[in-house]
Amino acid sequence: MRRFRHKSVRASFHGSLYFSAFRANGYTFWQSVPPTLFGSYIWEAAAEKQYPSPNDFINTCFGGIALGEMTYRLSNQIVNNHTRGFKRQFSEILALMVAKQS
């Protein structure tokens, strides 16, 4: 159970960090995909002790893209650019909690 939780949930979360970093900096969906694939590959090839497995790469890439896009869009729906004061600050903090880097 521990290995499954790591591979399917944590790997997707880490992949979404790559994706969200690019989306938060103004890149489109398709422009954010290659850096996610590249970052996931580098992590699998250079940072892990085991040999890279295709399953890990798929979970990190495609799970990260899906999770990153969902949190990016949700955070954009939370923030209203026309509000000011406390309401704006509250929406910004809530969006930060939803999408790590958006």
Buried (B, 14 or more C-beta within 10 A) or exposed (E): EEEEEEBEEEBBBBBBBBBBBBBBEEBEBEEBBEBBBEBBBEBBEEEEEEEBEEEBBBBBBBBBBBBBBEBBBBBBEBBEEEEEEEEBEEBBEEBBEBBBBB
